[in-house]
Amino acid sequence: MNQQEIAFMGRITAGLSHEINNVLAIIKESAGLMDDILKLCPEDAVPHQDRLSKASVNIRKQVDRGVNIVTGLNRFAHSMDEPWAQVDLNELTARITFLMQRFGRQRRVRLIAVPHPEPLIIQTDPFRLEMLLAAGLDFCLVQAGEGSDIVGQARLVDGRPAIWMGSGPDVSPTHFAVKGPCPHDLLALQANVKHLNVDIFDVGTDALPGLLIQFR
């Protein structure tokens, strides 16, 4: 897709996500009103009163979950607004990790975003970087064992901004033993790698997947 097509898709997606949020807000308000009315009624005055109250609570919980999902979708859509923008790698890594969680659940792997202690601000193409991060998480998911965790974390490596993703108990190192260059699975995104001016390294072990995306 060219930039005009990407911007159009982002604009429509952002608009629809706003509309979905409006619908969810009305559902939550109606569920709250129903719960308030039930609380005003004498006990057992309404058939299945207890079950209706529990249903109201569940509706509001699911609406809150829906709002979180739609908010993530809206922020993803706005990443298509500009072809080159200033972003915080902490926020972007957290967003794409959240959006990819369903694919982790399908493999029974938990995806976790761990923020860097300070903002890491860079100029980049947000949409294409999100594509690259999603592909990196997919690469790790394929290798991860069932029941394991995959962490995504923005960090500084050798003084340069980077994003590490992988499994392992320690998410603090600033130096890595490079196992190999960009994995073959990600070669299809070489155009994005060149466009984003990044290097990708396989930093995993035989037992634990790991990937490092480092900005030049």
N, C-alpha and C positions, 0 to 999 in steps of 0.2 A: 504493500500500500504506500502511496505517496503521502506527504504531510497533510495535504488538504483532505484526503480521505480519512486519515487518522483523526484529524481535528473534528471532522463531521461525526465520526463514530463516538468520539468522546463527548461531544456536545449533546447528542441524542441520549446517550447512556446517563449522563449527569442529569439531564432533564427528567428522564423516567425515574431515576432513583429518588429525586426530590418528590415526585408524585407518589411513589410507593411509601415514602416516609410520611406523607400527609395521610394516606390511608391507614397506616399503622397507628398514627397518633389518634385517629378517630376510633379505631378498634379498642385501643387502650383506654381511652376516655369512657367509652361505652361499657367496657368491662368493669371499670372502677365505679361507674354509676350503678350498675347492677349489684355490685358487691355492697355499696352503701345502702341501697334499698333493702337488700336481704338482711343487713345488720339491724335495720330499723324494725323489721317484722318480729313479732313474738316468736319464741322458739317453737319449731314444728308447725308454724302457721302456713308455711309454703311447702308443698310436697317436695321431697328430696332437697330440702334447704341446704343441708350440709354438703351434699354433692355439688350443688350449684355454686356454693361459695368456693369450694376447692377448684371447680372448673374456672371460675373467674380469676383466681390466683394463677392458675396455669396459663390462661390466656395472656395475662399481663407479663408473665415470665417469657413466654414465647415471642410476644411483641418486642420486648426489650432485646431479645436475641436477634430478632429480625432487623431491628434498628441498627444494631452493631454491624450486621452483615451488609445492609444497604449503605451505611456510612462508609464501610470499606470499599464498596463498589463505586460510590460517589467520588471518593478520593482517587481511586484508580482511574476513573473517567477523566478527572481533572488533570491527571498526569499527561494527557494527550493534548492539553491546551497549547503548549509551546514546544517547539522542536528542541529548544535548548534552554534550560532554566537552572536556577540555584535550588539545590535540594539538600536536606539533612539526611545523611545516609542512615542514621538511626531510625528516622521516621519511615523512610522508604523500605528499609529491611523489615521493619515490623509490619508494614502494610502487606508486602508480598508474602511474608510468612503466614499472616492471618488468612490471606486469600487462598493460599495453597493448603490450608489445614484439612480440607475435605479429602484431598488426594492422599494426605498422610493417614487419615482415619481409614481409608480404604485398604491401606497396607498395614494398619494397626501400628503406625509409627507416629509419635507425637512431634509436632514442629513447634519450636520455641524461639522467640526472638529475645536476645539478651543485649540491652543497649550499652554502648560505650559511655563512660562516665561523663563525657562532654559532647556537645554537638560536633559533627563532622560535616562541614558544609562544602559542597563542590558544585561546579558548573557541569551539567551533563544533559543527556537526552533522557528524561525520566521514563518514558514509555519503553524505549528500547532497553534501558537498564533493567526495568521490571521483567521484560521478556527473558533477559539473560539470567537474572536471579531465579526465575521460575524454572528455567531449564537446568540450572545448577541444583536446585532442590530436587528436581526429578531425578537427576543423576545420582544424588545421595540416597533418595528413596529406594531406587532400584537395588542398591547395595546394602541398605540397612536391614538389620534383622528385626523380625516381628517383636513388638514390645519395646523397641529402643527409642531413643530421642535423637532428633536432629536439631542442632542449634544454628541459628543465623545471627551473626554479630558483625556490626561495623567496628573497625578498629584501625590503628596505625601500625603498619608493618614496615620496618626500616625507614620510618619517617614519612611513609606515603599512605594515604587513605586506602583502605581495603575492606573487603567483605569476606569473612570466613563463614563457611557452612560445613557442618559435618557432625559426627558422633565422637564422643570422648568426654572424659571427666573434667578436663582442664580447658577452659575457654579463654585463658588469659595470655598465652604466649605472643610475643611480638616477632619471633623468628620461627621459621618452619623448615623442616627437612623436605625439600621438594622431591616427590616421588617421580614426577614426570610432567611434561608440558600439557597444554590443553587437551583434555580427554577427547577421544574420537567421537563420543556421543554428542559433543558440543560443537563439532566442526561445522555443522550446518549453520551455526550462528556466527561464523567467522566475519561476515560483513558487519554484524553488530559489534563484534569485538574490535574491529578496526575503527568503526565509527565512534565508539565510546573511548577509544585510546586506552585500553586496559590489557593486562596480561592475565591469563588464567593458568593456574597450576593445580595439578593433582597432588594434594598433601596428605592423603589418607594412608592407611596401613592395610595390610591384608585383611584385618578383621574390622577396621573402622573406616567408613568413607570420609573423605575430607576434600574440600575444594576452596581455593583462594582466588578471589578476583581482586587484582591490585591495579589501582589507577596510576598511570605514568606521570 
